[in-house]
Amino acid sequence: MHKEEKYPVIRLKPKVSSSKILAGFPWVYDNELVLDRRTKKIPSGEIVELQDCDRNFLVTAVVNPNSKIFARVLTNTAEQIVETELILKRISIAKALRESIFADPYYRLINSEADQMPGTIIDRFGDFFVIQPNSVWSENNLKNISDALVELFNPEGIIKNANSRARTLEGLDDCSLLVHGSAPNTPFKVPMNGAIYMADLNFGQKTGLFYDQRKNHAFLSSISKNRTVLDVFSHVGGFALAALVGGAVRATAVDASQAVLDLAQQGAEASGFKSALSIIKDDGFNALKRLRNEGKKFDIVVCDPPAFAPSRQALSSGLRAYERLAKISSALVEERGILVLCSCSHAASLSKFRESCIRGINSAGRNSSIIFTGFAGPDHPVHPMLSGNGYLKSLFFSL
């Protein structure tokens, strides 16, 4: 695009205030815009100028007419964007931040809008990177993102993981692929909090490992000495392995997937705790009910389920599910034991999630106090105008 050329214009409706955008909100919803025929014909992924109803410049954005998030902000200036330069600069800034926090190269490198990379997730696994391009802009710039990673890190491999609900909402495909170099042939060893976790970078859930619980794993580890631990919805052994590192005498991992339980066992062996980890392949609720009926008790019970309330429409049913989970799991906790309840639901605020958990614990006839409230770690920054991006909540109850 030549300097004299201008980007296509999209405009806010007359009754829609521009104050939110001017304050830094990074999204514009379809119901906030004048969607005339010209606007609807703008190709998906096109860079545009957003104006208020009086034709004043607001921001430069990228559009996706197939999404409720019609436009995502790129910059707050009217200058022409060179996407290769913008992407390289923003990944460079994210790299410097992570390297100031983490000594080892295992972390979330890019956390979407919080790192000024709309709809882009990048996790680093040593010399390998897994990208989730969860927006049209990110998908269209996959090569530019890969080229920036090659320039900054010279990685062995870059993998695109297309397994996310966000891509469906954006109208994108579910085709994962190798973008650069090679991919690990076997599960990848990730050292974290003194344990070794095994990540499947090719076919694993999300990017292969959940870095977001790192600090909550560490807190659990600090209170696990000489205790028995039940880790429900364990994935690759997240809390179970952390507990064993902290001196737990035994940990039991529950998950419906045999594949992730196999990785948990491999992680326990690599961490030196092979005989201390047992597994149960079952749905989390079914396993809890069965263990309760068998009269089993544990010093610490952790429930880290998938999102029960991924959207506002699912909020009511999701909160009821969290309440039910709290009630069932409370029955398995020894007197003066610990119950850990987690939520990764964007739609459920901390206060609503906490209230649901407390109702469930109370209905089980247990008294409780909250000893720790955990969130995602510093490699998962939150955009200040998108409080929902601070999705992870982990509540530690003493019962």
C-alpha positions in Angstrom: 0.0 0.0 0.0 1.4 3.4 -1.1 1.6 6.3 1.4 -1.1 8.2 -0.4 -3.5 5.3 -0.2 -5.8 5.0 2.8 -7.3 2.0 4.5 -11.1 1.3 4.1 -13.2 3.0 6.7 -15.6 1.4 9.2 -17.7 3.5 11.4 -19.4 3.3 14.8 -23.2 3.7 15.0 -24.4 7.1 16.1 -25.4 6.0 19.6 -22.2 4.0 20.2 -19.7 5.9 22.4 -16.1 6.0 21.3 -14.9 6.4 24.8 -14.3 2.7 25.3 -12.1 2.4 22.3 -10.2 5.6 23.1 -9.6 4.1 26.6 -7.9 1.1 25.0 -10.6 -1.6 24.5 -9.2 -3.8 21.8 -12.4 -5.1 20.2 -15.3 -3.7 18.2 -18.4 -5.9 18.0 -20.6 -6.2 15.0 -23.6 -4.6 16.7 -21.6 -1.5 17.4 -20.9 -0.7 13.7 -22.7 0.7 10.7 -22.9 -2.5 8.7 -23.8 -1.2 5.2 -23.2 -3.1 2.0 -19.7 -1.6 1.6 -18.7 -2.5 5.1 -20.0 -6.1 4.8 -18.0 -6.5 1.6 -14.6 -5.7 3.2 -12.6 -8.9 2.9 -11.9 -10.8 6.1 -8.4 -9.9 7.4 -8.4 -6.5 5.8 -6.8 -3.6 7.7 -9.2 -0.7 8.2 -9.6 2.7 9.8 -12.2 2.9 12.6 -14.0 6.2 12.9 -16.6 7.5 15.3 -20.0 8.6 13.9 -18.6 12.1 13.2 -15.9 10.6 11.0 -13.1 11.2 13.5 -10.2 8.7 13.5 -10.1 6.3 16.4 -7.8 3.4 15.7 -6.4 1.2 12.9 -7.9 -2.3 13.1 -8.3 -5.6 11.3 -11.7 -7.0 10.4 -13.5 -10.3 10.3 -17.1 -10.0 9.0 -17.6 -13.7 10.0 -17.1 -13.0 13.7 -19.1 -11.2 16.4 -15.8 -9.4 17.1 -15.9 -7.6 13.8 -12.7 -5.6 14.3 -9.6 -6.1 16.5 -7.4 -3.0 17.2 -3.8 -3.1 15.8 -2.6 0.4 16.6 -4.0 3.7 17.8 -2.3 5.7 15.1 -3.3 6.3 11.5 0.1 5.5 10.1 0.5 2.7 7.5 1.3 -0.7 9.1 4.1 -2.9 7.9 3.0 -6.1 9.4 6.4 -7.8 9.3 7.9 -5.0 11.3 5.0 -4.8 13.8 5.0 -8.5 14.5 8.8 -8.7 14.9 8.7 -5.7 17.3 5.9 -7.1 19.4 7.3 -10.6 19.7 10.7 -9.0 20.6 9.1 -7.1 23.5 7.3 -10.2 24.7 10.6 -12.2 24.5 12.4 -9.6 26.6 9.6 -9.7 29.2 9.6 -13.5 29.5 13.4 -13.7 29.7 13.3 -11.2 32.6 11.0 -13.5 34.5 12.0 -17.1 33.6 15.5 -18.6 33.7 14.4 -21.6 31.5 12.8 -21.4 28.0 9.4 -22.9 28.9 6.6 -20.4 29.0 3.8 -18.7 27.2 5.5 -16.2 24.8 2.5 -14.5 23.4 -0.9 -14.2 25.2 -3.1 -12.6 22.6 -4.3 -9.0 23.0 -2.3 -8.6 26.3 0.9 -8.8 24.1 -0.7 -6.7 21.4 -1.0 -9.7 19.1 -4.7 -10.0 18.4 -6.0 -13.6 18.8 -2.5 -15.1 18.9 -1.2 -17.7 21.4 2.4 -18.9 21.3 3.9 -21.3 23.8 7.6 -22.0 24.0 9.0 -25.5 24.7 12.7 -25.0 24.6 13.6 -24.9 20.9 10.1 -25.7 19.8 7.1 -23.3 19.5 3.4 -24.0 19.2 1.2 -21.3 17.7 -2.6 -21.1 18.1 -3.7 -18.5 15.5 -7.1 -17.8 16.9 -8.0 -14.8 14.7 -8.1 -14.2 11.0 -5.3 -11.6 11.4 -3.1 -14.2 13.2 -4.0 -16.9 10.6 -3.2 -14.6 7.7 0.1 -13.6 9.3 1.2 -17.1 10.2 4.3 -16.9 8.0 5.2 -13.5 9.3 4.9 -14.8 12.9 7.0 -17.9 12.0 9.6 -15.7 10.3 9.9 -13.5 13.4 10.3 -16.6 15.6 13.0 -17.9 13.3 14.9 -14.5 13.4 14.6 -14.1 17.2 15.0 -17.7 18.4 16.3 -19.9 15.5 14.0 -22.8 16.7 14.1 -26.4 15.7 10.4 -26.5 15.0 7.3 -24.4 14.8 3.9 -26.1 15.0 0.5 -24.6 14.3 -2.2 -26.0 16.6 -5.7 -25.4 15.2 -7.6 -27.1 18.0 -9.5 -24.3 19.7 -13.0 -23.1 20.2 -11.9 -19.6 19.4 -11.0 -20.6 15.9 -14.5 -22.0 15.3 -16.0 -18.7 16.5 -13.7 -16.9 14.0 -14.8 -19.1 11.1 -11.4 -20.7 10.8 -10.5 -24.3 10.0 -9.2 -27.0 12.4 -6.1 -27.9 10.3 -3.0 -28.2 12.4 0.4 -28.4 10.6 4.2 -28.1 10.8 5.1 -24.6 9.9 8.9 -24.7 10.2 11.6 -27.2 10.8 10.7 -30.5 12.6 8.4 -31.6 15.4 9.4 -33.9 18.3 8.7 -37.6 17.5 8.1 -38.4 21.2 6.5 -36.5 24.1 8.6 -33.5 25.0 10.1 -33.2 28.5 9.2 -29.9 30.2 10.8 -29.1 33.6 8.6 -27.1 35.9 8.5 -26.6 39.6 11.0 -29.5 40.1 8.9 -32.0 38.2 9.2 -33.2 34.6 6.0 -32.9 32.6 5.5 -34.7 29.3 3.9 -32.6 26.5 2.5 -33.9 23.3 3.3 -31.0 21.0 1.7 -32.7 17.9 -1.6 -34.0 19.1 -2.0 -32.7 22.7 -4.8 -30.6 24.1 -4.3 -26.9 23.3 -0.6 -26.4 22.8 0.3 -29.6 24.7 0.7 -28.3 28.3 -1.0 -25.8 30.5 1.6 -23.3 31.7 -1.1 -21.2 33.4 -1.3 -23.3 36.6 2.5 -23.1 37.3 2.3 -20.9 40.4 -0.7 -22.8 41.7 1.2 -26.1 41.3 4.0 -24.5 43.2 1.7 -23.5 46.1 0.2 -27.0 46.3 3.7 -28.5 46.3 4.6 -26.3 49.3 1.7 -27.8 51.4 1.9 -31.5 50.2 4.6 -33.0 52.4 3.5 -36.3 53.9 0.0 -36.0 52.4 -2.1 -38.1 50.1 -3.4 -36.2 47.0 -6.3 -36.8 44.5 -5.9 -34.8 41.3 -9.1 -34.9 39.3 -9.2 -33.8 35.6 -5.5 -34.2 35.9 -4.5 -33.9 32.3 -0.7 -34.9 32.2 -0.5 -34.9 36.0 -0.4 -31.2 36.7 -1.1 -31.0 40.4 -0.3 -34.7 41.1 3.4 -34.4 40.0 3.7 -31.0 41.8 2.5 -32.6 45.0 4.9 -35.5 44.7 7.8 -33.0 44.3 6.6 -31.4 47.5 6.8 -34.7 49.4 3.3 -36.2 49.1 3.4 -39.8 50.0 1.0 -40.8 47.2 -0.9 -39.0 44.4 -3.8 -40.3 42.3 -4.4 -38.8 38.9 -7.9 -39.0 37.4 -8.7 -38.2 33.7 -11.0 -39.5 31.0 -8.2 -39.7 28.5 -5.8 -42.7 28.6 -3.3 -40.8 26.4 -2.8 -38.0 29.0 -2.7 -40.5 31.9 0.1 -42.3 30.0 2.0 -39.0 29.8 1.4 -38.4 33.5 2.9 -41.8 34.3 5.9 -41.0 32.0 6.3 -37.7 33.8 6.2 -39.4 37.2 8.9 -41.8 36.1 11.1 -39.0 34.7 10.6 -37.1 37.9 11.6 -40.1 40.1 8.2 -40.9 41.5 7.0 -43.8 39.4 5.7 -45.9 42.2 4.1 -43.0 44.1 1.6 -42.1 41.3 -1.5 -44.1 40.5 -4.1 -43.4 37.8 -7.8 -43.8 37.3 -9.3 -43.5 33.8 -12.8 -42.2 34.2 -14.9 -39.1 33.9 -14.2 -36.8 36.8 -17.7 -36.8 38.3 -18.0 -40.6 38.0 -14.7 -41.1 39.7 -15.5 -38.8 42.6 -18.9 -40.5 43.2 -17.3 -43.9 43.1 -14.5 -43.0 45.4 -17.0 -41.4 47.8 -19.2 -44.5 47.8 -16.1 -46.6 48.6 -15.4 -44.4 51.6 -12.1 -43.1 50.3 -10.5 -40.1 51.8 -7.5 -37.9 50.8 -5.6 -35.2 52.6 -5.8 -33.0 49.5 -8.3 -33.1 46.7 -7.8 -31.0 43.5 -10.4 -30.5 40.8 -9.3 -28.7 37.7 -12.0 -29.3 35.2 -12.5 -28.0 31.7 -14.5 -24.8 31.3 -18.1 -25.4 32.5 -19.1 -21.9 31.5 -17.2 -21.0 28.3 -19.8 -18.4 27.3 -22.4 -16.2 28.9 -25.2 -18.5 27.7 -23.6 -21.4 29.6 -23.0 -19.4 32.8 -26.0 -20.6 34.9 -25.5 -24.3 34.1 -21.7 -23.9 34.5 -22.0 -22.4 38.0 -24.4 -25.2 39.0 -21.8 -27.7 37.8 -19.1 -26.1 39.9 -21.4 -26.2 42.9 -22.1 -29.9 42.3 -18.3 -30.6 41.9 -17.6 -28.8 45.2 -20.2 -30.8 47.0 -19.0 -34.2 45.7 -15.3 -33.5 46.2 -15.8 -32.2 49.7 -16.9 -35.6 50.9 -13.4 -37.0 49.9 -11.4 -34.6 51.9 -10.0 -35.6 55.3 -10.8 -33.5 58.4 -8.4 -30.5 58.3 -7.6 -31.3 54.7 -7.4 -29.1 51.7 -9.8 -28.8 48.7 -8.6 -27.1 45.6 -11.2 -26.0 43.1 -10.3 -24.4 39.8 -12.1 -22.7 36.9 -10.9 -21.7 33.5 -14.3 -20.3 32.5 -14.1 -16.9 30.9 -17.8 -16.2 31.7 -17.5 -17.0 35.4 -16.1 -14.2 37.5 -14.0 -14.9 40.6 -16.9 -13.9 42.8 -19.5 -16.0 41.1 -17.2 -19.0 41.0 -16.3 -18.6 44.7 -19.9 -18.3 45.7 -20.8 -21.5 43.8 -17.9 -23.4 45.4 -18.9 -22.2 48.9 -22.5 -23.3 48.4 -21.3 -26.7 47.3 -19.0 -27.1 50.3 -21.7 -25.9 52.7 -24.3 -28.3 51.2 -21.8 -31.1 51.9 -21.9 -30.1 55.6 -18.3 -28.9 55.7 -16.9 -25.7 57.2 -14.3 -24.0 55.1 -11.8 -21.1 55.0 -10.0 -19.9 51.9 -6.2 -20.0 52.4 -5.0 -19.1 49.0 -6.5 -17.7 45.7 -4.4 -18.3 42.6 -4.4 -17.0 39.1 -2.4 -17.6 35.9 1.3 -16.8 36.1 3.1 -13.7 34.7 3.6 -15.3 31.3 -0.2 -15.0 30.9 -0.6 -11.2 31.2 -4.1 -9.8 31.1 -5.2 -6.9 28.9 -6.5 -4.3 31.3 -9.6 -3.8 29.3 -10.4 -7.5 29.0 -10.9 -8.7 32.5 -12.3 -12.0 31.2 -8.9 -12.8 29.8 -7.9 -13.4 33.5 -9.9 -16.6 33.2 -8.1 -18.9 35.6 -9.2 -19.0 39.2 -7.8 -21.5 41.7 -9.3 -21.6 45.3 -7.6 -23.4 48.1 -10.0 -24.3 50.9 -9.1 -25.6 54.3 -12.0 -27.9 55.4 
